[in-house]
Amino acid sequence: MRGTAWSRRRITSISFGRSTRFLGALGWPQRLADHITLAPLVRMRQEFDQYACVRPARLLPGVRSPLATPGTIDMVVIRENSEGEYVTCGGRFKQGQPDEFAVQTSLHSRKGVERVLRFGFDLARTRRKKLTMITKSNALKFGMVMWDEVLEAVRGDYGDVEAERMHVDAAAMDFVRRPARFDVVVASNLFGDILTDLAGAIIGGLGLAPSANINPARQYPSMFEPVHGSAPDIVGKGIANPVAAIVSGAMMLEWLGETDTAAPIFAAVETALRDGCATADLGGRLGTAAMTDAVLERMDHGRS
């Protein structure tokens, strides 16, 4: 997969399969609670063993970052996508009563941690050869300590990659303060979810943030979707930024082996943004359709 043609670097070189899914944004909290709406999405990720959630974040020419001095931002966050904090493990008791209590337990397996770390190491080898694993082992002394131990167990197999671990709070600070220091970031389900929203924000907004839910073994379908939510407050207004969905689609084409089809899409998006084409969230005036047309025009120009 070259889902980071968006970042101009190869994701993985494994053989191509043909089964994928493309997913739009989900959610309308006023009609249905988010934890109910998202349950099928989480189930798909788990049952199709899409354990590597690949979320590239690159600040492109023509896009303004909210950071005071952004510098170069070109990272890929690999989020463990099949277990961790999103496994249904717990419950609520005496619900609605004064002495109600809730138990929410995360589940981390050595197999799950090791395979997502190896996926991250393999990706780092094709990029700048640096991996940062996100932990919180100073406070979470079981699950996160195991993450630390697995990193130490596998890092010797990747002597060409600089590997470090960083507490999630420190990582959040450095995503803002020193984002250029990050190359490949590997995190648990919850930590990766939070950090990728921040990564999207510092590259200009979630409207630019694509995502891939990968089953690396290709035994089950992989799934591609934009990072952002459904934004029900702007439904029907025609102002949503289509870039994240477009780039997610291009990543899907690469996963299917259609690299010659995907490359002009990536190039057209980058050219449109560099030329100043922008939706309202980026400080521009284009609506969804107009921004899409701007990308299509540059694709046509690139083929002519």
N, C-alpha and C positions, 0 to 999 in steps of 0.2 A: 504494500500500500504506500502511496505517496500523499497521504492526507496532508502532509506538510510541504507539498509543493507550495502551499500557502506560506510556508517558511523556507521554501527552496531546498528542503532536505528530505531524504527518503525516510519513510517510516519503517518498512520491513520488506524483505525480499522473498517472502514465502509465496508459494504458488497461488494462482488466482482461483477463486471459486465464483459461482454465479448467483448465489442466493443472498439477497440483501433486503432491507426495508428502509423506506424513507418516511420520517415522522415529522409532522408539523407540531406546533406548540400546543400544549394541553393546559386546561384550567379555566374555570370561571367561578371564583370563590363565592360570589353572591348567589349562585345557583347550587353549587355542590362543593363541599369542603375539599381542600386540596389533597388531604391525605387519602380521600376516597378516589378522587380523579386520577391521582398518580399511581395508585396501586397496580393497575394493569401494566404500566410502563416499567415499574420495578420488577414485576413478575416476569416480563419479557426478558429483561436484562439477566435475570437469574436463571430462568429455565433454558434460555438459549446460550447460557454460559458466556455472555459477553463481558468477560472479566476485565478487559482493558478499555477504559473510556479515554479516548485520545482527544485532547482539547488544545490545539495550537493557539498561540497568542503572539501576534507580531504587529508592531506599530508601523503602518505603511506611510509612504510619502503622501502628503496631501491631507492626512488626518491629524487633528490636534489631540494630544493627550491632555487630560486634566492635571497631570503632574507638572510641577514647576520646571524641572529639568529632567525630562524622560530619558534622554539618551537612546541607546539601542535597546529595543525590547523584542526579543525573538526567543520564545520559550515554548515548550510543549509540556502540559501537565497530563500525566497518566494517572487516572483515578481508578483505584480498585473498585470494580463496578458490580460485584456479585455477592459480596458479604458485608462484613463490617457492621456499621451502625444502622444499615437499612434492612437487615434481616429481621423478620417479625419474631421477636423473642422477648416476651414480657406481657404486660397487661395492666388493666386498671381495676381496682378493687374498691368496693363500697362507693361506687360512682355517684357523685352528687351529694354525698353525705359529708359532714364536717371532718370526719377522720378518713376521707378518701386518700388513697395513695396509688402511685403508678410506678411500675418497674419497666425500664427500657434497657435492655442488655445488648451490647454489640457482640458480634461473633467474628473472630479472626482465626483462620486456620493457617498452619505453617505452609501447606500446599498453596493456599490462596495468596499469601504474602510473597512466597518465593517466586511464583510464576509471574506475578505482576512486576516484581523487581527485575527479574530477568528480561522481561519485555522492555522495561525501561532502560536497562543496561544495553540491550541490543540496539535500541534506538539511539542512545547516546553515542555509541560507536560510529554511527553514520552522521553525527552532528559535531558538536564541539567537545565531545568526550568528557562531559561533566554530568553527574547525577546528584540530585539533592533529594533525600528521602525525608518526608515530613513525619514527625513524631510528636509525642507529648508524654514521654516516658518518665518525666520528673513527677507527674501527677497520676498518670494511668499506668499502674505498675504491673499489670498483667498483659493486656493486649499490646500496648505500645512497647513494653519491654521486649516482648516477643518479636515485634517488628525490628527493633534494634538488633536483636540477636541474629535474625535471619539475614539482615544486611551484612553483618560481619561474616556470616557463614558463606555467602555467595560472592562477596566482593573480590575475593582472591581469584575467581574465574575470569575477572575482567580487569586485569592489572593495567590495561591501557586506558581505563576510564577513572577519572578523579571522582571519588564518591564521598559524600558527606551526609550527615543527618542534622536536621534543624527542627527545633520546636515550632509548632504551628503558629504561635503568636509572634515569634521572631521572624518567621517567614512572611507573615502578613505585613509586618513592618518593612521588611526589605523588598517586598513586591512594590511598595510605594517609594521607598528610599533609594534602593539600588537594584532596580529590576534587571539591569544588564548582566548581573552576576548569575542569573539563572539560565540553564539550558534545558535539561530534562528534569522534571520534578515528578516524583512518585509519592502518592498520598493515599490514605484510606478513603473510603466512600464519602464520609462526611467532610473530612478535611479537604479532599479534592473538590467537592461540590462548592464549598465556600470560597476556596482560593481561586477557582476558575471564574467565579463571578467577579472577583477583584481583578483578575488578569484581564477579563473582558473590559472592565471599566477603564483600566489604565491604557488600553490600546485604542480608546475612543468611544467605547460603549458596547453593550451586549448585542447590539444589532450587527456587529462585525464578527461575532464569536461562533465558529462552527464546532461541531462535535461528532465523534464517531464512537459507537459502542461495538467493540470488536470481539469476535470469537476467533482468536488467532489460529486455532486448529482447523477452522472452516468446517466443522462438523455440524454447525447450526448457522442460521442467518445472522449476519451483522446488521446493525441499524444506525442510520445517520440522521442527525437532527440538529437544529440550531440550539445553542446554549440557553438563549433567553426564554422567558415564559410567554404566556399568551397575551398579556397586556389587554385585558378586557375593556379598560378605560378608553382605548382608541379603536375598538372594533368598528368597522364600517367607515372610518374616516379616511382611509387610503393614505395614511402617513407612516405606516410601519416601515422600518428599514429592511429590505429584502436580502441584504448582502449575506448575512449569516446562513440563511436558507440556501442561497445560491452556492456558496462555497461548500456547505455540507453536501450538496448534490454533486459538486465536482469531486469531493473526496470519495463519495460513493462510486463514481465512475472509475476513479483510479483503483479502488478496491476490486472492481470488476475487470480490471485490466484494460480499460478504455482510456489509456493515458493520453493518446492523441486527441481524444475528445475533451478530456478534462483540462489539458494545458491551456487551450485558448480561453476557457472560462476563468481560470485563475488570472491569466494575463489581462483579460478584459476588465475584471473587477479592479485590479491594481491600477490599470490605466485610467479608468473612470474616476477613482478616488484621487489619483494624482492630478487629474485635470480639474478637480474642484467640484465634481458631482457629489452632492450630499443631500441626505434627507434631514428632516428637522432635528433629529437627535444628534446630528453631527454639525449642527449650525447652518444647514443649508435650507433650500426651499423646495426641493423635489419631493413629490409624493412617491408612494410605492411603485406605481406603474411607470412613472417617469424615470425613476432610478433604475428599474429593470430595463427599460428601453435604452438607457445610457450604456448599460453593460452589453446589451445585445448589439447596439450600433458598433461598439468597439470590437466585438467578436466578428461582425461582418467585415469591418475594416481590416482586421488582422488576416482574414482569409482572402481578401482581394489583392 
